Amino acid sequence: MLELRRLCYEDLAVGLSETLTKHVSSSDVVGFAEVSGDRNPIHLSEHFAARTPFRTRIAHGLYTASLISAVLGTRLPGPGAIYLSQTLNFKAPVRIGDDVTVTVTVTELLERGNRAKLSCVCSVGETVVLEGEAMVKVPSRDDEALRI
């Protein structure tokens, strides 16, 4: 679990980055299926998945994407940030037992509206499995209501 760190807009700089590595367990995938309602057997049934091109169960794409949200909401920029948009390009499957590394990097700061554009890359080893871009609204130091 990532420790909470709140950064204000004034603390951000292009190139600032945060990384999270998460081991994908069967219980994570089953739990995500329960929460999301996506019970596609490619995620839940080894027998079904064995007959697919992947040959084994794979994690939901949005489970992997949710790890980006974990970084945004806890570390970069952290509590108080408001997710405005996200693009996702799925490149390869994530299998049960994989270690997914999520890297979020500030690529642009837009002073109007205290917005930050972030590059988001998820990898398993050297293989990029998901990439995209997020836009978040970041609290300023003057935002009293968001102090923790």
C-alpha positions in Angstrom: 0.0 0.0 0.0 1.4 3.4 -0.9 1.8 5.9 1.9 -0.2 9.1 1.3 1.8 12.1 0.0 0.0 15.3 -1.0 1.6 17.5 -3.5 0.2 20.9 -4.4 0.3 22.4 -7.8 3.2 24.6 -6.7 5.2 21.5 -5.8 5.0 19.9 -9.3 7.6 20.1 -12.0 7.9 18.6 -15.5 9.8 15.3 -15.1 8.6 14.6 -11.5 7.8 10.9 -11.4 6.4 8.2 -9.1 6.4 4.5 -9.4 4.4 1.7 -7.9 4.9 -2.1 -8.3 2.0 -4.4 -7.7 2.0 -8.2 -7.7 -1.2 -9.4 -9.5 -2.8 -12.2 -7.5 -5.8 -14.4 -8.4 -7.7 -12.9 -5.5 -7.1 -9.4 -6.9 -8.6 -10.4 -10.2 -11.6 -12.2 -8.6 -12.1 -9.2 -6.3 -12.0 -6.8 -9.3 -14.6 -9.0 -11.1 -16.9 -8.9 -8.1 -16.6 -5.1 -7.7 -16.8 -4.3 -11.4 -19.3 -6.9 -12.5 -17.0 -8.0 -15.3 -17.2 -11.8 -15.0 -15.7 -12.6 -18.4 -14.3 -16.2 -17.9 -11.0 -15.2 -19.5 -10.3 -13.6 -16.1 -11.9 -16.2 -13.9 -11.7 -19.7 -15.5 -8.4 -21.4 -16.2 -10.3 -24.0 -18.3 -11.8 -21.3 -20.5 -8.7 -19.2 -20.7 -6.6 -22.2 -21.8 -8.5 -22.2 -25.1 -7.8 -18.5 -25.8 -4.6 -17.1 -27.5 -3.4 -16.1 -24.0 -3.5 -19.8 -22.8 -4.1 -18.7 -19.2 -6.2 -16.3 -17.2 -5.4 -12.6 -17.6 -6.2 -9.6 -15.4 -8.9 -7.1 -16.5 -7.4 -4.2 -18.5 -9.2 -1.8 -16.2 -7.7 -3.5 -13.1 -4.3 -2.6 -14.6 -5.5 1.0 -15.3 -6.8 1.2 -11.7 -3.2 1.0 -10.5 -2.6 4.3 -12.3 -5.4 5.8 -10.2 -3.7 4.4 -7.1 -0.6 6.5 -7.9 -2.6 9.6 -8.8 -4.7 9.5 -5.7 -2.0 8.7 -3.1 1.4 10.0 -4.3 1.5 12.1 -7.5 -0.2 14.4 -7.0 -2.0 12.7 -4.2 -5.1 13.4 -2.0 -7.2 16.2 -3.3 -6.3 15.7 -7.0 -9.3 15.5 -9.3 -9.0 13.0 -12.2 -10.3 14.9 -15.3 -9.4 12.5 -18.2 -7.4 9.4 -19.0 -6.4 7.8 -22.3 -5.5 4.1 -22.3 -3.7 2.0 -24.9 -3.5 -1.7 -24.0 -0.4 -3.2 -25.5 -0.1 -6.7 -23.9 -1.9 -8.9 -21.4 -1.2 -9.0 -17.7 -1.3 -12.5 -16.3 -1.9 -13.8 -12.8 1.4 -13.7 -11.0 2.9 -10.8 -13.0 4.5 -7.8 -11.2 3.1 -4.7 -12.8 5.2 -1.5 -12.5 3.3 1.7 -12.9 5.2 4.9 -13.7 3.5 8.3 -13.7 5.5 11.3 -14.9 4.5 15.0 -15.1 4.8 16.0 -18.7 3.1 19.4 -18.7 1.8 22.0 -16.2 -1.1 24.2 -17.2 -1.4 27.1 -14.8 -4.9 27.9 -15.8 -7.0 25.7 -13.6 -4.0 24.2 -11.9 -3.9 21.2 -14.2 -1.2 18.7 -14.8 -0.7 16.4 -17.8 0.8 13.0 -16.8 2.4 10.2 -18.8 1.2 6.8 -17.5 3.1 3.6 -18.3 2.4 0.1 -16.9 5.1 -2.5 -17.6 5.7 -6.2 -16.8 9.4 -6.5 -16.9 10.6 -4.8 -20.1 7.2 -5.1 -21.8 4.9 -2.1 -21.8 1.4 -3.5 -21.2 -0.5 -0.2 -21.0 0.3 3.4 -21.8 -1.7 6.6 -21.7 -2.0 10.1 -20.5 -4.0 11.6 -17.6 -5.1 15.1 -16.9 -5.7 16.0 -13.3 -6.7 19.2 -11.4 -4.3 19.7 -8.6 -5.0 21.7 -5.4 -2.9 24.8 -4.7 -1.5 25.6 -1.3 -4.3 28.1 -0.9 -7.0 25.5 -1.0 -8.0 25.4 2.7 -10.7 22.8 2.3 -8.2 20.2 1.0 -5.7 20.3 3.8 -5.1 17.0 5.5 
